Amino acid sequence: MLGVSKDSLDSHRKFREKHKLNFPLLSDPTLEVHKKYGVWKDKKLYGKTFLGVERTTFLIGEDGRVEKIFRQVKVPGHVDEVKGSVAQA
């Protein structure tokens, strides 16, 4: 398991410590990975359009192929949803 965001390495370190995560968080400040996975998108808020990250989870198999995509993720309940998908695979 990996996490990727545009945040800095220092920010990731603090986040991992705070939440006691047992997997690496990768920093993508140039948005290269975000753009390749199609999650750097136009977003709208209060009638204004801006570029931002669409929170997305990709399940990637050992062979490197994307097995499932969860778009517009809402944090509450998402971990259980992903675990259920992994159990079914």
C-alpha positions as CSV (number, residue, x, y, z in Angstrom):
1,M,0.0,0.0,0.0
2,L,1.2,3.5,-0.8
3,G,-0.3,7.0,-0.4
4,V,0.5,9.8,-2.8
5,S,-0.2,13.5,-2.4
6,K,1.2,16.8,-3.5
7,D,2.2,17.6,0.1
8,S,5.8,17.9,1.2
9,L,7.9,15.0,2.6
10,D,7.9,16.8,6.0
11,S,4.1,17.1,5.9
12,H,3.9,13.4,5.1
13,R,6.3,12.5,8.0
14,K,4.1,14.4,10.5
15,F,0.9,12.9,9.0
16,R,2.3,9.3,9.2
17,E,3.4,9.8,12.8
18,K,0.1,11.4,13.9
19,H,-2.0,8.7,12.3
20,K,0.4,5.8,13.0
21,L,0.4,4.7,9.4
22,N,2.4,1.6,8.5
23,F,2.9,2.4,4.8
24,P,4.9,5.0,2.8
25,L,3.4,8.3,1.6
26,L,4.9,9.6,-1.6
27,S,5.3,13.3,-2.4
28,D,4.3,14.4,-5.9
29,P,4.8,18.2,-5.7
30,T,5.1,18.5,-9.5
31,L,1.7,16.6,-9.9
32,E,3.3,14.2,-12.4
33,V,1.6,11.1,-10.9
34,H,-1.6,12.9,-10.2
35,K,-1.9,13.9,-13.9
36,K,-1.0,10.4,-15.2
37,Y,-3.7,8.9,-13.0
38,G,-6.2,11.6,-14.0
39,V,-6.9,12.9,-10.6
40,W,-5.8,16.5,-11.1
41,K,-9.1,18.0,-12.3
42,D,-11.3,20.9,-12.6
43,K,-13.3,21.2,-9.4
44,K,-16.2,23.6,-8.5
45,L,-17.0,25.2,-5.2
46,Y,-19.5,28.0,-4.7
47,G,-19.8,28.6,-8.5
48,K,-16.0,28.9,-9.0
49,T,-13.9,26.5,-11.0
50,F,-10.4,25.7,-10.0
51,L,-7.8,22.8,-10.4
52,G,-7.5,20.4,-7.5
53,V,-7.1,16.8,-6.6
54,E,-10.1,14.4,-6.8
55,R,-9.6,12.1,-3.8
56,T,-9.3,8.7,-5.4
57,T,-8.1,5.2,-4.4
58,F,-6.6,2.8,-6.9
59,L,-6.2,-0.9,-6.1
60,I,-3.2,-2.1,-8.0
61,G,-2.4,-5.8,-8.3
62,E,0.9,-7.4,-7.9
63,D,1.2,-7.4,-11.7
64,G,1.0,-3.6,-11.8
65,R,-2.5,-3.5,-13.3
66,V,-5.3,-1.3,-11.9
67,E,-7.9,-3.7,-10.5
68,K,-10.4,-1.2,-9.1
69,I,-10.9,2.6,-8.9
70,F,-12.8,4.4,-6.1
71,R,-13.5,8.0,-7.3
72,Q,-14.6,11.0,-5.2
73,V,-13.8,9.1,-2.0
74,K,-15.4,10.2,1.2
75,V,-13.2,9.3,4.2
76,P,-15.8,7.9,6.6
77,G,-16.3,4.2,5.8
78,H,-13.9,4.1,2.9
79,V,-11.3,1.9,4.6
80,D,-14.0,-0.8,5.1
81,E,-15.1,-0.4,1.5
82,V,-11.6,-1.0,0.3
83,K,-11.0,-3.9,2.6
84,G,-14.2,-5.5,1.4
85,S,-13.1,-5.2,-2.2
86,V,-9.7,-6.7,-1.4
87,A,-11.3,-9.7,0.4
88,Q,-13.5,-10.4,-2.7
89,A,-10.5,-10.4,-5.1
